[in-house]
Amino acid sequence: MPSPDESVHPTATGLAKQTVDKHQDEQDITLWSGWFCPFNQRIWMALEERKIPYKYKEVNPYKKEKHFLDLNPLGLVPTLEIKQGGGTDKSKALYESDVLVEYLEDLYPPSEEHPSIFPSDTYEKSWARLNVQHISKKIIPAYFKLQQFQDPSDQSKAREELYSGLRTLAQRVKGPYFAGEQWTAVDMSLAPFVRRFYNLVKYRGLDESAVGDGWQDYSKRLLDRESLKNTSSEDKYYTEILERYLKNEAQSEVAKATRGGQSLP
């Protein structure tokens, strides 16, 4: 029996579709992307924020084509295909969103043309990386637990975990963004998930006011960011995907790990 995730809407919609259409020319970097994936949206946003030329290639990771699997045997998005140059047709590939953020930062050194998504100060840069880890280890696992857990008691615990993780981060935000005026990888790591909070508000009793002082203003600034808007599809298509998590039927690797009480891949 095919996975229900195989029937995912095949293309981005809304503003995201407009962004896709602008990135169909051949480039040295191809983003193998799933429009629906929040981890994928991080890298898509990074490419947009840093103004890096790229070609967009939509892929359904539940119907993996051979070339995509040759690039990434795990079959996961996001994956970057990188031309080697030198007259060869072969390509290299990298994946995992945290790795790709660092790769793009190194590939295009910070400049006026390619603004950095990390603070220039050495300490502040490392502090930003620590908070990206906080998002990955504390906030995102609680987000998926709250979505998938079916027992109300388990949902309540997950909701409190999510509030706690968000509260800790909110207390560290300098404003308007995490590191001050500069948009950084910390903001970018969280924004795609905040974009999907509406579903938790509706179906899992999420109340963002419970996070405390500063969170709602920060959350609004994340949602107002152009790179988030321009890589976001219409709500109804996200809702269709997120419903599978609410029913604990999703078959993504993250869903399987959450279901099994394991660390997220």
Disulfide bonds with the S-S distance in Angstrom:
none
